[in-house]
Structure formats: C-alpha cells, structure tokens
Amino acid sequence: MPAAPGDQQVPRPQEVFISYSRKDTDFVRRLDEALKSRGREAWVDWEDIRPTEEWMQAIYAAIDGADTFIFVLTPDSVTSAVCGREIEHAAAHNKRMVPIVARELNTGTAPEALAKLNYIFFRESDDFEKATDTLINALDTDLDWVRAHTRLLTRSIEWENKGKNKSFVLRGDDLRTAERWLAVASTNKEPKPTALQTEYIIASRKAATRRQQITLGAVTLGFVVAIVLAIVAFFARQEAVNQKGKAIAGRSRADDVIHFVQNDLPEKLRPIGRLDLMEGVAVKVDQYYSQMEKAEGESVDTLL
C-alpha cells in the first residue's frame, strides 16, 4: 500500500514469480538476468526435484507475495502438473498474470486463466530485448495498485491462518487506506480484490468500531458511577441533618437510585454495548449507602 506521508523508506524492488517447465530452464535464466538488470526481482524455483506438499506451500506463499505471476508458455509447461497447480493458485488469489510465449505452441492448449490475456512473445524469432521492454511496461502498469493488492493479500492470508485473530486486523491509517482501495476496486480495477481480502477489511472495520464502543462505554460508566455516588452521598448527608426517623425516607430515595442503576440505566446504555461493565454497580452503591447509615448511627456530628 502507499507509504505514509513522511515515510522515507526506499521502495522495495518489484517482485515477480516465474512459473515454468524445467525443460525451459535456460530461457528462464536469461529472462531472470534481464529482469535483474532492470531492477526487478524474480522468485524462481531452480530445484529439479519432485516438490513435496510442504514445498508447494512455500511456492504458494511466494506466489502470494509476488506482485506479478509470469507464466512461461511452452508445450511442456501447459502439460506440467506443477505448473498447473501454480497457475490455479495464482488465479484463485486474483494475482496479476502475464503470459509469455517462449516456444511455439498451440495457444488453444494454454490454461483457461490465461485465455483472455495478451501474450508477450519471446520466441527465438522474436527480439528478446524488445520483448523484455514490453514485459517491463506490463509489470509497471498500475504498480501501486498491484502492490496494495499484494500486501492486503498476504496480510489477509496471515489473518486467516491465525484463526482470524483480532490481533492481526488492520488499524489506523492501514485500515483507512485499505477501505479507500476497496472502494476504488468497484471501478473495475485489476487485479480484483479476493473474497478474503474484502472479508478482512470489513472485519478490521468492525473490530475498530467495537474498540471505540468499549472506550465510550468505559468513559460513560465512570461518569455515571461518579454521579450515582454523589447522589447517594447527598442523601446520606441530608439524613444526618434530619431526624433519624426521616432516614427511612432517605433510604427509600437511595433504593430508587439503585433501581435506576439496575433497570433503567442498562437500557439507556445498551446501544453502546458492554453491559457487563454495569455488573456490581448497584451492589457498590448499596454498600456505600449502608456504610453511610452506619456512620450516621454512630455519630451524626462526624458526617456534618
């Protein structure tokens, strides 16, 4: 996402993930060097081994963290099971995908996720440098938008992997920026937000609203308790001044206050939530009043 005003950090290099068949390793090494010379970093799996499920999870994480998914189209890659899993994962997470043709093939055999995309041709008969320039232009298109998509994707996945723990939701400027990003997404920007990204942003806003309600509830409760105790103290002082026989009437008024705290006040505070904060308030008021009565019985002068 865009850096906050005043952030002097150097922007990270654009990152891409290259999906390819091992039979095209020589071409991919040349492509990797061309990207590096232009300030781009590529995640490439150079290991020629059968990937385990654990290794596939590492590959998926690399796809999620890349700004662009480059698929090297050749007769071998379109029939590769691993390449198929990689492109399925990229498509499921709405990653920006750029297909490049390294060898002649029947384009009708290309994965469905690439069918409507523009191909960049890197065949032996094509100008490699010119094709690389075209690729760089494609990578740089809407880069801020794509980077925001990448960041929100990785954070939403982390949130989901942590059981949607509230500790991992967006806050402050991050949340406001994400909400603006989601609003712009309705204008048909690509890549589109995933369902998980949308859920993550909405959950973050709900958590922020909940924190505000709790804060407001705590402040309101403290204010109410202070007022109630002041009223009780006033009644107790009045009783000390009056005859003890009138203390019964004062006690009745205090009972009215307790009834208000137990019944009327919760209804008034219900809209802000956290009614559990009201637990015990009436008991404290009653205890406070009883202490005042006891003190009155011992010495009226002490209260005065």
C-alpha positions as CSV (number, residue, x, y, z in Angstrom):
1,M,0.0,0.0,0.0
2,P,1.2,3.6,-0.5
3,A,3.7,4.7,2.1
4,A,2.5,7.1,4.8
5,P,3.4,10.8,4.3
6,G,6.9,11.4,5.5
7,D,8.0,7.8,5.1
8,Q,11.5,8.0,3.7
9,Q,12.0,4.3,3.1
10,V,13.3,3.3,-0.3
11,P,10.5,1.5,-2.3
12,R,11.2,-2.3,-2.5
13,P,12.0,-3.7,-5.9
14,Q,9.1,-5.1,-7.8
15,E,8.8,-8.8,-7.3
16,V,7.6,-11.4,-9.8
17,F,7.1,-15.2,-9.7
18,I,8.1,-17.2,-12.7
19,S,6.2,-20.4,-13.4
20,Y,7.9,-22.6,-16.0
21,S,8.8,-26.1,-17.1
22,R,12.2,-27.4,-16.2
23,K,12.8,-28.0,-19.9
24,D,12.8,-24.2,-20.3
25,T,15.4,-23.6,-17.6
26,D,18.0,-21.9,-20.0
27,F,15.4,-19.5,-21.3
28,V,14.2,-18.6,-17.7
29,R,17.8,-18.0,-16.6
30,R,18.2,-15.5,-19.4
31,L,14.9,-13.9,-18.5
32,D,15.8,-13.7,-14.8
33,E,19.1,-11.9,-15.7
34,A,17.2,-9.5,-17.9
35,L,14.8,-8.7,-15.1
36,K,17.5,-8.2,-12.5
37,S,19.4,-5.8,-14.9
38,R,16.2,-3.7,-14.9
39,G,15.8,-3.7,-11.1
40,R,13.2,-6.4,-10.8
41,E,13.5,-9.5,-8.5
42,A,12.2,-12.8,-9.6
43,W,11.3,-15.8,-7.4
44,V,12.3,-18.9,-9.4
45,D,12.3,-22.5,-8.2
46,W,15.5,-23.8,-9.7
47,E,15.3,-27.2,-7.9
48,D,14.7,-30.1,-10.3
49,I,13.0,-32.3,-7.8
50,R,9.5,-33.6,-7.2
51,P,8.0,-31.0,-4.8
52,T,6.5,-32.2,-1.6
53,E,3.3,-30.7,-0.2
54,E,5.4,-28.7,2.2
55,W,7.5,-27.3,-0.6
56,M,4.3,-26.5,-2.6
57,Q,3.1,-24.4,0.4
58,A,6.4,-22.4,0.2
59,I,5.7,-21.9,-3.6
60,Y,2.2,-20.8,-2.9
61,A,3.5,-18.3,-0.3
62,A,6.0,-17.0,-2.9
63,I,3.1,-16.5,-5.4
64,D,1.1,-14.6,-2.8
65,G,4.0,-12.3,-2.0
66,A,4.8,-11.6,-5.6
67,D,3.4,-8.5,-7.4
68,T,3.0,-10.4,-10.7
69,F,2.8,-14.0,-11.8
70,I,4.7,-14.7,-15.0
71,F,3.8,-17.9,-16.8
72,V,6.2,-19.2,-19.4
73,L,4.1,-20.7,-22.1
74,T,5.6,-23.7,-23.9
75,P,4.3,-27.1,-25.0
76,D,5.9,-28.6,-21.8
77,S,4.6,-26.0,-19.3
78,V,0.9,-26.4,-20.4
79,T,1.1,-30.1,-19.6
80,S,3.1,-29.8,-16.3
81,A,1.1,-30.8,-13.2
82,V,3.2,-28.5,-11.0
83,C,2.7,-25.5,-13.3
84,G,-1.0,-26.3,-13.3
85,R,-1.1,-26.1,-9.6
86,E,0.8,-22.9,-9.5
87,I,-1.4,-21.1,-12.0
88,E,-4.6,-22.4,-10.3
89,H,-3.3,-20.9,-7.0
90,A,-2.5,-17.6,-8.7
91,A,-5.9,-17.4,-10.3
92,A,-7.7,-18.3,-7.1
93,H,-6.0,-15.3,-5.4
94,N,-6.6,-12.9,-8.2
95,K,-2.9,-12.4,-8.9
96,R,-1.9,-10.3,-11.9
97,M,-0.8,-12.7,-14.5
98,V,1.4,-12.1,-17.5
99,P,1.8,-15.0,-20.0
100,I,5.0,-15.0,-22.2
101,V,5.5,-17.4,-25.1
102,A,9.0,-18.9,-25.1
103,R,8.4,-21.6,-27.7
104,E,5.8,-22.2,-30.5
105,L,2.7,-23.9,-29.3
106,N,-1.0,-24.2,-30.0
107,T,-2.4,-21.3,-27.9
108,G,-5.6,-23.2,-27.6
109,T,-3.8,-25.5,-25.2
110,A,-3.0,-22.7,-22.8
111,P,-4.5,-22.7,-19.3
112,E,-8.0,-21.2,-19.2
113,A,-6.9,-18.5,-16.7
114,L,-4.6,-17.1,-19.5
115,A,-7.1,-17.3,-22.3
116,K,-8.2,-13.6,-22.3
117,L,-4.8,-12.1,-21.6
118,N,-2.3,-10.6,-24.0
119,Y,0.7,-12.7,-24.7
120,I,4.3,-11.4,-24.9
121,F,6.4,-13.3,-27.4
122,F,9.9,-14.4,-26.5
123,R,10.4,-17.0,-29.2
124,E,13.7,-17.4,-30.9
125,S,12.4,-15.5,-33.9
126,D,11.4,-12.5,-31.7
127,D,13.6,-9.6,-30.5
128,F,14.4,-10.6,-26.9
129,E,15.3,-7.0,-25.7
130,K,12.2,-5.5,-27.3
131,A,10.1,-8.3,-25.7
132,T,11.7,-7.6,-22.4
133,D,10.9,-3.9,-22.6
134,T,7.2,-4.8,-23.4
135,L,7.3,-7.1,-20.3
136,I,8.7,-4.3,-18.1
137,N,5.9,-1.9,-19.3
138,A,3.3,-4.5,-18.4
139,L,4.9,-5.0,-14.9
140,D,4.9,-1.3,-14.2
141,T,1.3,-0.7,-15.2
142,D,-0.8,0.3,-12.1
143,L,2.1,-0.8,-9.9
144,D,0.8,1.0,-6.7
145,W,-2.5,-0.7,-7.1
146,V,-0.9,-4.1,-7.6
147,R,1.4,-3.7,-4.6
148,A,-1.6,-2.8,-2.4
149,H,-3.3,-5.9,-3.6
150,T,-0.2,-8.0,-2.7
151,R,0.1,-6.5,0.7
152,L,-3.5,-7.0,1.6
153,L,-3.5,-10.5,0.2
154,T,-0.5,-11.6,2.4
155,R,-2.0,-9.9,5.5
156,S,-5.5,-11.4,5.0
157,I,-4.0,-14.8,4.5
158,E,-1.9,-14.4,7.7
159,W,-5.1,-13.3,9.5
160,E,-7.0,-16.4,8.2
161,N,-4.1,-18.7,9.1
162,K,-4.1,-17.3,12.7
163,G,-7.8,-18.2,13.1
164,K,-8.9,-14.7,12.2
165,N,-7.5,-13.4,15.4
166,K,-8.3,-9.8,16.1
167,S,-4.7,-9.1,16.8
168,F,-4.0,-9.3,13.1
169,V,-6.6,-6.9,11.8
170,L,-5.9,-3.6,10.1
171,R,-5.8,-0.4,12.2
172,G,-5.5,3.3,11.8
173,D,-4.0,4.5,8.6
174,D,-3.7,1.0,7.2
175,L,-7.4,0.4,7.7
176,R,-8.4,3.7,6.1
177,T,-6.1,3.2,3.1
178,A,-7.5,-0.4,2.6
179,E,-11.0,0.9,2.7
180,R,-10.2,3.5,0.0
181,W,-8.5,0.8,-2.0
182,L,-11.6,-1.4,-1.8
183,A,-13.9,1.5,-2.8
184,V,-11.7,2.1,-5.9
185,A,-11.9,-1.6,-6.8
186,S,-15.6,-1.1,-7.8
187,T,-14.3,0.8,-10.8
188,N,-13.2,-2.5,-12.5
189,K,-9.5,-2.2,-11.5
190,E,-7.3,-5.2,-12.0
191,P,-6.5,-7.4,-10.2
192,K,-9.7,-7.5,-8.3
193,P,-10.0,-8.0,-4.5
194,T,-10.4,-11.5,-3.4
195,A,-13.3,-12.5,-1.1
196,L,-10.8,-13.0,1.7
197,Q,-9.4,-9.5,1.3
198,T,-12.9,-8.0,1.4
199,E,-13.8,-10.0,4.5
200,Y,-10.5,-9.0,6.1
201,I,-11.1,-5.2,5.6
202,I,-14.8,-5.5,6.8
203,A,-13.7,-7.4,9.9
204,S,-11.0,-4.8,10.6
205,R,-13.6,-2.0,10.5
206,K,-15.9,-4.0,12.8
207,A,-13.1,-4.5,15.3
208,A,-12.2,-0.8,15.2
209,T,-15.9,0.1,15.8
210,R,-16.0,-2.4,18.7
211,R,-12.9,-0.8,20.3
212,Q,-14.5,2.6,20.0
213,Q,-17.7,1.4,21.6
214,I,-15.8,-0.2,24.5
215,T,-13.8,3.0,25.1
216,L,-17.0,5.1,25.0
217,G,-18.8,2.6,27.3
218,A,-15.9,2.7,29.9
219,V,-15.9,6.5,29.9
220,T,-19.7,6.7,30.2
221,L,-19.8,4.1,33.0
222,G,-17.2,6.0,35.0
223,F,-19.2,9.2,34.6
224,V,-22.4,7.5,35.7
225,V,-20.9,5.9,38.7
226,A,-19.5,9.2,39.9
227,I,-22.9,10.8,39.6
228,V,-24.7,8.0,41.4
229,L,-22.2,8.0,44.3
230,A,-22.6,11.8,44.6
231,I,-26.4,11.4,44.8
232,V,-26.1,8.8,47.5
233,A,-23.6,10.9,49.5
234,F,-26.1,13.8,49.2
235,F,-28.9,11.7,50.6
236,A,-26.8,10.4,53.4
237,R,-25.8,14.0,54.4
238,Q,-29.4,15.1,54.4
239,E,-30.4,12.2,56.6
240,A,-27.6,13.1,59.0
241,V,-29.0,16.6,59.3
242,N,-32.6,15.5,59.7
243,Q,-34.0,13.4,62.4
244,K,-33.2,9.7,62.4
245,G,-36.9,9.0,61.9
246,K,-36.6,10.5,58.4
247,A,-33.8,8.3,57.4
248,I,-36.3,5.8,56.2
249,A,-37.5,8.2,53.5
250,G,-33.9,8.8,52.5
251,R,-33.3,5.1,52.3
252,S,-36.3,4.9,50.0
253,R,-34.8,7.5,47.7
254,A,-31.5,5.6,47.7
255,D,-33.4,2.5,46.8
256,D,-34.9,4.4,43.9
257,V,-31.3,5.2,42.8
258,I,-30.4,1.5,43.0
259,H,-33.5,0.6,41.0
260,F,-32.4,3.1,38.3
261,V,-28.9,1.6,38.1
262,Q,-30.3,-1.9,37.9
263,N,-33.1,-1.4,35.4
264,D,-33.3,1.9,33.7
265,L,-29.6,2.7,33.2
266,P,-28.7,-0.5,31.4
267,E,-31.5,0.1,28.8
268,K,-30.1,3.6,28.2
269,L,-26.6,2.2,27.8
270,R,-27.5,-0.9,25.8
271,P,-26.8,0.7,22.3
272,I,-23.1,1.2,23.1
273,G,-22.6,-2.4,24.3
274,R,-20.6,-3.8,27.2
275,L,-23.5,-4.0,29.7
276,D,-21.2,-6.4,31.6
277,L,-19.5,-3.2,32.9
278,M,-22.7,-2.4,34.8
279,E,-22.4,-5.6,36.9
280,G,-21.9,-4.8,40.5
281,V,-22.5,-1.1,40.3
282,A,-25.9,-1.3,42.2
283,V,-24.2,-3.5,44.9
284,K,-21.5,-1.0,45.4
285,V,-24.0,1.8,45.7
286,D,-26.0,-0.1,48.3
287,Q,-22.8,-0.9,50.2
288,Y,-21.7,2.7,50.1
289,Y,-25.1,3.8,51.4
290,S,-25.2,1.2,54.2
291,Q,-21.8,2.5,55.4
292,M,-23.1,6.0,55.5
293,E,-26.1,4.8,57.6
294,K,-23.8,3.0,60.0
295,A,-21.7,6.1,60.3
296,E,-24.8,8.2,61.0
297,G,-25.9,5.9,63.7
298,E,-22.6,6.2,65.5
299,S,-22.2,10.0,65.2
300,V,-24.3,12.5,63.3
301,D,-21.7,15.1,64.0
302,T,-19.0,13.1,62.2
303,L,-21.0,13.3,59.0
304,L,-21.5,17.0,59.4
